[in-house]
Amino acid sequence: MHEYGTSKFQFTDSAARHIKESDIPTVINLFKRNYGDDYAIPEFYDDQWVKRGIYSDHIIWLVLEEEGEVVASGACVLDYGDPNDQIGEIGRVVVHPDRKGRGLGRRLVNALLDATDDTVEFAFGEARTVHPLSQMLFERSGFATLGFQPQAYTFGEARESFVLYGQLYGSGKMLRSQRPPEVIAEVAPLARHALSALGLPTELNIVDCDPYPDESSCTVQPMNRCSLARLLRIEHGRILDPLLFGGLSLDQGISHIRRRNAVYLVAMDEDQRPMGAVGFQIDGPSQLVRGIELIATDEQLRGHLCGSLLRKAEDELGALVVEVNVSAYDARLQRSFANHGFFPAAYAPAMVFHGTHRLDVIKMLKLNVPYDPASMTLTDAGQAVVSIVENGLK
């Protein structure tokens, strides 16, 4: 666990330090002064929730202090995926409203990257579009635009869209798989944009293919401890050729899965043997369902499980947005989701580590709410990637 306040990390910015318990009321007040009571993650106003974040082994949470006053706060979350992925999500960035325009946000992001101590190879963050400040923050910190998430989260009564930014560090570029991604035509413009923005080769294999079949004799039911044990024996989708990527895995156990508000649907054959599963997390406040893992003994089950995820999300949970992070090397899976109404929203080169190399990932979304671009204010770089994604919405 990090020893906050006595950390070994040396920051290039002398005003940066790790957050302490005594900072909690001040940090909560910074969010309230910026967002009122309508922040998309209401837990940020819960002092006990913030305290747990302070002492988490997987969160580096920093503040900037000037003349004894905390004027900015932000965090890097390190448990987005498998620890080997070395992914850091930059977020929770908030600046005192009277101190904006002085570069505090950029200083904070740079301090967070310093504090990761070379453990992050893929860093990303989501920038609001109601104003350009967070977009400018990421761009000035050297991040590239990788995608656009329309109507992604709820802020008060409204839904907001976000620009997705990312950057590769350390061995990230060197470890990227040399195998060209295999993508459907709809993905290609966004993939080329992201690859070029990160200075990577833009070679793609564009594949015209059928989706995986949706029909199967298997029935689908919620996972229990017995089915979990049998699912862990299935290699395809977990150990071999991962298909969906998220912040959770069956390997972490049923208790951890439940604590993270995740659910798995299991495909059972006629003898009630588990043949595959699809997992997802539920973001209740934003009515968003996020697919996290897909495994199957037979590739013919993949389409059936994709359809089961969508039916559960829409018909039972009333999801307004459904999101999946799909392998950039399985065009049939991309086509399966595209035929269900998903569109490519982001392309993340070398995002995850698997085996001996890093793999590209495609974020695909399905919107069950009207797209409303009216309230957005974008930088030039933000507008460029938004235009690419909007073309896929038409």
C-alpha positions as CSV (number, residue, x, y, z in Angstrom):
1,M,0.0,0.0,0.0
2,H,1.2,3.5,-0.7
3,E,2.3,5.5,2.3
4,Y,0.5,8.7,1.6
5,G,2.2,11.8,2.8
6,T,5.6,9.9,3.0
7,S,5.6,8.5,-0.5
8,K,8.9,7.4,-2.2
9,F,7.7,9.2,-5.3
10,Q,9.5,12.5,-6.2
11,F,7.3,14.9,-8.1
12,T,8.7,17.4,-10.7
13,D,6.0,19.7,-9.3
14,S,6.8,20.6,-5.7
15,A,3.2,21.6,-5.0
16,A,1.9,18.0,-5.7
17,R,1.5,15.6,-2.9
18,H,-0.6,12.5,-2.1
19,I,-4.0,13.2,-0.7
20,K,-4.6,12.8,3.1
21,E,-7.7,12.1,5.1
22,S,-7.8,15.7,6.3
23,D,-8.1,16.8,2.6
24,I,-11.4,14.9,2.1
25,P,-13.8,17.8,3.0
26,T,-11.8,20.2,0.8
27,V,-11.8,17.9,-2.2
28,I,-15.5,17.2,-1.9
29,N,-16.1,20.9,-1.7
30,L,-14.1,21.4,-4.9
31,F,-16.5,19.0,-6.7
32,K,-19.5,20.7,-5.3
33,R,-18.2,24.2,-6.3
34,N,-17.7,23.0,-9.8
35,Y,-20.7,20.7,-10.3
36,G,-23.2,21.5,-7.6
37,D,-25.1,18.3,-6.6
38,D,-25.2,16.9,-10.1
39,Y,-21.8,15.1,-10.6
40,A,-22.1,11.9,-12.6
41,I,-20.6,9.8,-9.8
42,P,-22.5,10.8,-6.7
43,E,-20.2,8.7,-4.5
44,F,-17.6,11.5,-4.8
45,Y,-19.7,13.4,-2.2
46,D,-19.5,10.5,0.2
47,D,-16.6,11.0,2.6
48,Q,-16.3,7.3,3.4
49,W,-16.2,6.4,-0.3
50,V,-13.5,9.0,-0.9
51,K,-11.6,7.6,2.2
52,R,-11.6,4.1,0.7
53,G,-10.2,5.5,-2.5
54,I,-7.4,7.2,-0.7
55,Y,-6.2,4.0,0.9
56,S,-6.7,1.8,-2.2
57,D,-3.6,0.0,-3.5
58,H,-4.9,0.7,-7.1
59,I,-5.4,4.4,-7.0
60,I,-2.8,7.2,-7.0
61,W,-4.7,10.2,-5.8
62,L,-2.9,13.6,-5.7
63,V,-3.6,17.2,-4.8
64,L,-1.9,20.4,-5.7
65,E,-1.4,22.8,-2.8
66,E,-0.7,26.5,-2.9
67,E,0.0,28.6,0.2
68,G,-1.5,25.9,2.3
69,E,-4.7,25.6,0.3
70,V,-5.7,22.6,-1.9
71,V,-6.5,24.0,-5.3
72,A,-6.7,20.9,-7.5
73,S,-7.2,17.2,-7.1
74,G,-6.9,14.2,-9.5
75,A,-6.3,10.4,-9.6
76,C,-4.8,7.7,-11.7
77,V,-6.8,4.4,-11.3
78,L,-4.5,1.4,-12.0
79,D,-7.0,-1.5,-11.9
80,Y,-8.9,-1.0,-15.1
81,G,-7.9,-4.4,-16.4
82,D,-5.5,-7.2,-15.6
83,P,-2.5,-5.9,-13.7
84,N,-0.3,-7.0,-16.6
85,D,-2.1,-4.6,-18.9
86,Q,-0.5,-1.6,-17.0
87,I,-3.4,0.7,-17.8
88,G,-3.9,3.9,-16.0
89,E,-7.2,5.9,-16.1
90,I,-6.7,9.6,-15.5
91,G,-9.8,11.0,-13.8
92,R,-11.3,12.7,-10.8
93,V,-9.5,15.9,-11.9
94,V,-11.1,19.0,-10.4
95,V,-9.6,22.5,-10.1
96,H,-10.7,25.4,-7.8
97,P,-13.1,27.5,-9.9
98,D,-11.3,30.7,-9.0
99,R,-7.9,29.2,-10.1
100,K,-8.8,27.9,-13.6
101,G,-6.8,29.0,-16.6
102,R,-3.5,28.8,-14.7
103,G,-2.4,25.3,-15.9
104,L,-3.2,23.6,-12.6
105,G,-4.9,20.7,-14.4
106,R,-2.0,20.1,-16.7
107,R,0.4,20.2,-13.8
108,L,-1.7,17.7,-11.9
109,V,-1.8,15.2,-14.9
110,N,2.0,15.4,-15.3
111,A,2.4,14.8,-11.5
112,L,0.1,11.7,-11.8
113,L,2.2,10.3,-14.6
114,D,5.3,10.9,-12.6
115,A,3.7,9.1,-9.7
116,T,3.0,5.9,-11.6
117,D,6.7,5.2,-11.4
118,D,6.9,3.8,-15.0
119,T,4.1,1.2,-14.3
120,V,1.6,2.6,-16.9
121,E,2.1,1.8,-20.5
122,F,-1.4,2.9,-21.7
123,A,-3.0,5.9,-20.1
124,F,-6.4,7.3,-21.0
125,G,-9.0,9.7,-19.8
126,E,-12.5,11.1,-20.7
127,A,-12.9,14.8,-21.4
128,R,-16.2,16.6,-21.1
129,T,-17.6,18.4,-24.2
130,V,-19.8,21.0,-22.5
131,H,-16.7,23.1,-22.4
132,P,-13.2,22.6,-24.0
133,L,-11.1,22.9,-20.7
134,S,-10.6,19.2,-20.1
135,Q,-10.0,18.5,-23.8
136,M,-7.3,21.2,-23.7
137,L,-5.9,19.7,-20.5
138,F,-5.3,16.3,-22.1
139,E,-4.0,17.8,-25.4
140,R,-1.5,20.0,-23.6
141,S,-0.4,16.9,-21.6
142,G,0.5,15.1,-24.8
143,F,-2.6,12.9,-25.1
144,A,-4.2,12.0,-28.5
145,T,-7.8,11.8,-29.4
146,L,-8.9,8.1,-29.7
147,G,-12.7,8.4,-29.8
148,F,-16.0,9.9,-28.8
149,Q,-18.7,8.6,-26.5
150,P,-22.0,10.4,-27.3
151,Q,-24.6,10.7,-24.5
152,A,-22.4,8.5,-22.3
153,Y,-23.2,9.6,-18.7
154,T,-25.9,11.4,-16.8
155,F,-25.1,14.8,-15.2
156,G,-28.2,15.9,-13.4
157,E,-31.2,15.8,-15.8
158,A,-29.1,15.7,-18.9
159,R,-26.7,13.2,-20.6
160,E,-23.2,14.4,-21.6
161,S,-20.9,13.3,-24.4
162,F,-17.1,12.8,-23.9
163,V,-14.0,12.7,-26.0
164,L,-11.7,9.8,-25.2
165,Y,-7.9,10.6,-25.0
166,G,-5.0,8.2,-24.7
167,Q,-1.2,7.9,-24.9
168,L,1.4,5.1,-24.8
169,Y,4.3,5.1,-22.5
170,G,7.3,2.9,-21.7
171,S,7.3,-0.2,-23.8
172,G,3.7,0.3,-25.0
173,K,4.6,1.0,-28.6
174,M,7.3,-1.6,-28.8
175,L,5.2,-4.4,-27.4
176,R,2.2,-3.7,-29.8
177,S,1.3,-6.8,-31.7
178,Q,2.9,-6.9,-35.2
179,R,-0.1,-8.7,-36.5
180,P,-2.3,-6.2,-38.5
181,P,-5.7,-5.7,-36.9
182,E,-8.6,-7.4,-38.8
183,V,-11.5,-4.9,-38.8
184,I,-14.8,-4.4,-40.5
185,A,-15.1,-1.4,-42.9
186,E,-17.0,0.8,-40.4
187,V,-14.0,0.7,-37.9
188,A,-11.3,1.6,-40.4
189,P,-11.5,5.4,-40.5
190,L,-11.4,5.7,-36.7
191,A,-8.6,3.1,-36.4
192,R,-6.5,4.9,-38.9
193,H,-7.1,8.2,-37.1
194,A,-6.0,6.8,-33.7
195,L,-3.0,4.9,-35.0
196,S,-1.7,7.9,-36.8
197,A,-2.3,10.2,-33.8
198,L,-0.1,7.9,-31.7
199,G,2.6,7.6,-34.4
200,L,1.9,4.0,-35.2
201,P,1.7,2.1,-38.5
202,T,-1.8,2.4,-40.0
203,E,-1.9,-1.0,-41.7
204,L,-5.2,-2.8,-41.4
205,N,-6.9,-5.9,-42.9
206,I,-10.4,-4.8,-43.7
207,V,-12.6,-7.9,-43.6
208,D,-16.0,-8.4,-45.3
209,C,-17.6,-11.2,-43.2
210,D,-20.8,-12.6,-41.7
211,P,-21.6,-12.2,-38.0
212,Y,-21.5,-15.1,-35.6
213,P,-24.9,-17.0,-35.6
214,D,-27.4,-15.7,-33.0
215,E,-29.3,-19.0,-32.6
216,S,-28.2,-21.8,-30.3
217,S,-29.7,-24.7,-28.5
218,C,-28.1,-23.5,-25.2
219,T,-30.1,-21.8,-22.6
220,V,-28.8,-18.7,-20.7
221,Q,-29.0,-18.3,-16.9
222,P,-27.2,-16.3,-14.2
223,M,-23.8,-17.6,-13.0
224,N,-23.4,-19.4,-9.7
225,R,-20.4,-20.8,-7.8
226,C,-20.8,-24.2,-9.5
227,S,-21.0,-22.9,-13.0
228,L,-18.1,-20.5,-12.3
229,A,-15.8,-23.4,-11.4
230,R,-16.6,-25.1,-14.8
231,L,-16.3,-21.9,-16.7
232,L,-12.7,-21.4,-15.5
233,R,-11.8,-24.5,-17.4
234,I,-12.7,-22.8,-20.7
235,E,-9.7,-21.3,-22.3
236,H,-11.1,-19.6,-25.4
237,G,-11.9,-15.9,-24.7
238,R,-9.8,-15.9,-21.5
239,I,-6.4,-17.4,-22.0
240,L,-6.7,-17.9,-25.8
241,D,-7.9,-15.1,-28.2
242,P,-9.6,-12.7,-25.7
243,L,-12.7,-11.2,-27.3
244,L,-14.1,-8.6,-24.9
245,F,-12.0,-6.5,-22.5
246,G,-13.0,-4.9,-19.2
247,G,-12.0,-4.2,-15.6
248,L,-13.1,-7.6,-14.3
249,S,-12.5,-11.3,-15.1
250,L,-13.8,-14.6,-13.9
251,D,-10.4,-15.3,-12.5
252,Q,-11.1,-12.7,-9.7
253,G,-13.9,-14.8,-8.1
254,I,-17.6,-14.4,-7.6
255,S,-17.3,-12.3,-4.5
256,H,-15.2,-9.7,-6.2
257,I,-17.4,-9.7,-9.3
258,R,-20.5,-9.0,-7.1
259,R,-18.8,-6.2,-5.2
260,R,-18.1,-4.5,-8.5
261,N,-21.8,-4.6,-9.6
262,A,-21.1,-7.2,-12.3
263,V,-23.2,-10.1,-13.7
264,Y,-22.4,-13.1,-15.8
265,L,-24.8,-14.9,-18.0
266,V,-23.9,-18.6,-18.6
267,A,-24.8,-20.6,-21.7
268,M,-25.9,-24.1,-20.6
269,D,-26.2,-27.1,-22.9
270,E,-29.0,-29.7,-22.7
271,D,-27.2,-31.6,-20.0
272,Q,-26.8,-28.3,-17.9
273,R,-23.1,-28.0,-18.6
274,P,-21.7,-24.5,-18.9
275,M,-20.4,-23.9,-22.5
276,G,-19.7,-20.2,-22.3
277,A,-20.5,-16.9,-20.6
278,V,-20.7,-13.2,-21.1
279,G,-20.1,-10.7,-18.3
280,F,-21.2,-7.1,-17.9
281,Q,-21.2,-4.3,-15.3
282,I,-24.1,-2.0,-14.6
283,D,-23.8,1.8,-14.1
284,G,-27.1,2.5,-12.5
285,P,-27.0,6.3,-12.3
286,S,-26.2,6.6,-16.1
287,Q,-28.3,3.6,-17.1
288,L,-25.2,2.2,-18.9
289,V,-24.3,-1.5,-19.3
290,R,-20.7,-2.3,-20.1
291,G,-19.7,-5.8,-21.4
292,I,-16.5,-7.0,-19.8
293,E,-15.8,-10.6,-20.9
294,L,-16.9,-13.2,-23.4
295,I,-15.8,-16.9,-23.3
296,A,-17.1,-19.9,-25.2
297,T,-16.0,-23.5,-26.0
298,D,-17.4,-23.1,-29.5
299,E,-17.2,-19.9,-31.6
300,Q,-20.8,-20.6,-32.8
301,L,-21.9,-19.5,-29.3
302,R,-20.4,-16.1,-29.5
303,G,-23.3,-14.5,-31.4
304,H,-25.8,-16.1,-29.1
305,L,-24.0,-14.7,-26.1
306,C,-23.8,-11.2,-27.7
307,G,-27.5,-11.3,-28.3
308,S,-28.2,-12.5,-24.7
309,L,-26.2,-9.5,-23.4
310,L,-28.1,-7.0,-25.4
311,R,-31.5,-8.5,-24.5
312,K,-30.6,-8.5,-20.8
313,A,-29.3,-4.9,-21.0
314,E,-32.2,-3.5,-23.0
315,D,-35.3,-5.5,-22.1
316,E,-34.7,-6.2,-18.4
317,L,-32.3,-3.4,-17.3
318,G,-33.6,-0.6,-19.5
319,A,-30.0,0.4,-20.5
320,L,-29.9,3.7,-22.4
321,V,-26.3,3.0,-23.5
322,V,-24.6,-0.4,-24.0
323,E,-20.8,-0.5,-24.4
324,V,-18.3,-3.2,-25.3
325,N,-14.6,-3.2,-25.8
326,V,-14.0,-5.6,-28.6
327,S,-10.9,-7.3,-30.0
328,A,-9.5,-5.6,-33.0
329,Y,-8.5,-9.0,-34.4
330,D,-12.0,-10.6,-34.6
331,A,-14.0,-9.0,-37.4
332,R,-16.9,-11.4,-37.1
333,L,-17.4,-10.3,-33.5
334,Q,-17.3,-6.7,-34.6
335,R,-19.9,-7.5,-37.3
336,S,-22.1,-9.3,-34.8
337,F,-22.3,-6.2,-32.6
338,A,-22.6,-3.9,-35.6
339,N,-25.6,-5.9,-36.8
340,H,-27.2,-5.3,-33.3
341,G,-26.9,-1.6,-33.8
342,F,-23.5,-0.9,-32.3
343,F,-21.1,1.6,-33.9
344,P,-17.4,2.2,-33.4
345,A,-16.8,4.9,-30.8
346,A,-13.1,4.6,-30.0
347,Y,-10.0,2.8,-31.1
348,A,-7.3,2.2,-28.5
349,P,-4.0,0.9,-29.9
350,A,-1.9,-1.5,-27.8
351,M,-4.4,-1.0,-24.9
352,V,-4.1,-4.5,-23.3
353,F,-1.3,-6.9,-22.7
354,H,-1.9,-10.6,-23.6
355,G,0.7,-13.4,-23.8
356,T,3.7,-11.6,-25.2
357,H,2.3,-8.5,-26.8
358,R,-0.2,-5.6,-26.5
359,L,-3.5,-5.7,-28.4
360,D,-5.6,-3.1,-30.0
361,V,-9.2,-2.6,-28.7
362,I,-12.3,-1.2,-30.3
363,K,-14.9,0.5,-28.2
364,M,-18.4,0.0,-29.7
365,L,-21.6,1.6,-28.4
366,K,-25.3,1.2,-28.9
367,L,-27.4,4.3,-28.1
368,N,-31.0,3.9,-27.0
369,V,-31.4,7.7,-26.6
370,P,-31.4,10.4,-29.3
371,Y,-28.0,11.8,-30.1
372,D,-27.8,15.6,-29.3
373,P,-24.7,17.4,-30.4
374,A,-26.1,20.9,-29.6
375,S,-24.4,21.5,-26.3
376,M,-20.9,20.6,-27.2
377,T,-17.9,22.9,-27.4
378,L,-14.9,21.2,-29.0
379,T,-11.2,21.8,-29.7
380,D,-10.0,21.2,-33.3
381,A,-8.6,17.8,-32.3
382,G,-11.9,17.0,-30.5
383,Q,-14.0,18.0,-33.5
384,A,-11.9,15.8,-35.8
385,V,-12.5,12.6,-33.9
386,V,-16.2,13.5,-33.2
387,S,-16.8,13.9,-36.9
388,I,-15.4,10.5,-37.6
389,V,-17.6,8.9,-35.0
390,E,-20.7,10.9,-36.1
391,N,-20.3,9.5,-39.6
392,G,-20.8,6.0,-38.1
393,L,-24.0,7.2,-36.4
394,K,-25.7,8.1,-39.6
